[in-house]
Every structure is written in structure tokens, then in C-alpha cells.
Amino acid sequence: MKFAPLIDPAVRKPAPKPVRVDLRKVFAIGTGLWIVALIVVLILLAVGYSVMPLVIMCVAGVIIGLLLLIWEYFDRWDYRRLGQ
């Protein structure tokens, strides 16, 4: 193990540039899973189970997922605009 980077920070290698990741896929899959969970919970609610807190949680998950998709759209739009 070399101790030079610990003693002298100027010897360190430069940090790699961050990778641009397409978060639309991640947010879309997550939102889709929340929608599936919401459908399952609504079926349970229709059958007669008391699952109203789960309905609220699934609706919140869908809303947050949609907001994140909107945020990613505008963030990517700014990224493309600034790159030109």
C-alpha cells in the first residue's frame, strides 16, 4: 500500500468524471411497480380488507414517481440545452 496519496494529496490521481445515467428507466420501473401494488391493494380493498393506509402509501408512491419523471425530463432538457 502506498502512503504517498495520504501524505501528499497532489500525488493522487484525478477523480473520474461522473457518468450520465438515464434515470427515466429507473423512475418508470419504480412507478410501474407502485401502480401494480396499488392495483393489488385496491382489489384487496374491494374484497373487504382494511388496507386504506396501504392505498394512501401506494398513491403517494405513484405521485412521487411521476414527479421524479417530470423532474428528470426537465433536468435532461437542461443538460441537452447546455451541451450545445
Secondary structure, 3 states (H helix, E strand, C coil): CCCHHHHCHHHCCCCCCCCCCCHHHHHHHHHHHHHHHHHHHHHHHHHCCCCHHHHHHHHHHHHHHHHHHHHHHHHHHHHHHHHC
